[in-house]
Amino acid sequence: MSETIETDILEALQTVIDPELRIDIVNLGLIYHVDFIEDTGTANVEMTLTTMGCPLVEVLEDMIRQALMALPEIKAVNINLVWEPAWNIDKMSRYARISLGLY
C-alpha cells in the first residue's frame, strides 16, 4: 500500500466521530490496521469497539464507509470487527485522553 493512500485513509477515518465519546475513531485507538488493494480499489479496515455489544456498530460502519468512499481511489470498503487485542484506554492518543479528561 502506498504511503499516500494510507495517509488519506487514516485522515478520512479521523472524520468519523464516535457519537458517544465525541472523539474520532483513529485517536480513540479503534483502528488497528488499514489495507488498500489497488487492483480492486478496496479499503480493508480492521477495527474494534470500546465495548462488545456496542449499539452503535452499524452507525459507525456506515460513517466509515461514507468517509472512505469519498476518496476517489476507493471503490469498496470491508470492515473487519475484531476483539483481540482488547481495546483499553492505553490505545487512545494523548489528544483523546486530554479531550476526555483522562490525562
C-alpha positions as CSV (number, residue, x, y, z in Angstrom):
1,M,0.0,0.0,0.0
2,S,1.4,3.4,-0.9
3,E,2.1,5.7,2.0
4,T,-0.1,8.4,0.4
5,I,-3.3,6.3,0.2
6,E,-2.7,5.0,3.8
7,T,-2.4,8.6,5.0
8,D,-5.6,9.5,3.0
9,I,-7.5,6.6,4.5
10,L,-6.4,7.5,8.1
11,E,-7.2,11.1,7.5
12,A,-10.7,10.2,6.2
13,L,-11.2,7.9,9.3
14,Q,-10.3,10.8,11.5
15,T,-13.5,12.5,10.3
16,V,-15.5,9.6,11.8
17,I,-16.5,10.8,15.3
18,D,-17.7,8.3,17.9
19,P,-21.2,9.6,18.7
20,E,-20.9,8.8,22.4
21,L,-17.4,9.9,23.2
22,R,-17.2,12.7,20.6
23,I,-13.6,11.8,19.6
24,D,-12.6,10.4,16.2
25,I,-12.1,6.6,15.9
26,V,-8.4,6.9,15.0
27,N,-7.5,8.9,18.1
28,L,-9.7,6.6,20.2
29,G,-7.4,3.8,19.0
30,L,-10.2,1.8,17.5
31,I,-8.5,1.4,14.1
32,Y,-6.0,-1.5,14.3
33,H,-5.0,-1.8,10.6
34,V,-5.8,-0.5,7.2
35,D,-5.0,-2.0,3.9
36,F,-5.7,-0.9,0.3
37,I,-5.9,-3.3,-2.6
38,E,-5.1,-1.2,-5.6
39,D,-6.3,-3.7,-8.3
40,T,-9.9,-3.6,-6.9
41,G,-9.9,-0.2,-5.1
42,T,-10.9,-2.0,-1.9
43,A,-10.1,-0.5,1.5
44,N,-9.9,-3.0,4.3
45,V,-10.3,-1.7,7.8
46,E,-9.5,-3.8,10.9
47,M,-11.0,-2.2,14.0
48,T,-12.5,-2.8,17.4
49,L,-15.1,-1.1,19.6
50,T,-14.7,0.3,23.1
51,T,-17.2,-2.4,24.3
52,M,-18.6,-5.6,23.0
53,G,-22.3,-5.2,22.0
54,C,-21.9,-1.5,21.3
55,P,-25.3,-0.4,19.9
56,L,-23.7,2.0,17.5
57,V,-21.7,-0.6,15.4
58,E,-23.9,-0.1,12.4
59,V,-23.8,3.7,12.7
60,L,-20.0,3.6,12.9
61,E,-19.7,1.2,10.0
62,D,-21.9,3.5,7.8
63,M,-19.9,6.5,8.8
64,I,-16.7,4.7,7.9
65,R,-18.0,3.6,4.5
66,Q,-19.2,7.2,3.7
67,A,-15.8,8.7,4.8
68,L,-13.8,6.2,2.7
69,M,-16.0,6.1,-0.3
70,A,-15.4,9.9,-0.7
71,L,-11.8,9.1,-1.6
72,P,-11.6,8.7,-5.4
73,E,-9.3,5.6,-5.3
74,I,-11.8,3.6,-3.1
75,K,-14.5,1.6,-4.8
76,A,-15.4,-0.8,-1.9
77,V,-14.9,-0.9,1.9
78,N,-14.5,-4.0,4.0
79,I,-14.7,-3.6,7.8
80,N,-13.4,-6.4,9.9
81,L,-14.5,-6.1,13.6
82,V,-12.1,-7.8,15.9
83,W,-11.9,-8.2,19.7
84,E,-8.3,-9.2,20.1
85,P,-6.3,-7.4,21.2
86,A,-9.0,-6.0,23.5
87,W,-9.4,-2.2,23.4
88,N,-8.4,-0.2,26.5
89,I,-7.7,3.4,27.2
90,D,-3.9,2.8,26.6
91,K,-4.8,2.6,22.9
92,M,-6.1,6.2,22.9
93,S,-3.8,9.0,21.6
94,R,-2.7,11.7,24.0
95,Y,-5.1,14.1,22.3
96,A,-8.1,11.8,23.0
97,R,-7.1,11.3,26.7
98,I,-6.7,15.0,27.2
99,S,-10.1,15.6,25.5
100,L,-11.8,13.1,27.8
101,G,-10.0,14.4,30.9
102,L,-8.1,11.2,31.4
103,Y,-4.5,12.7,31.2
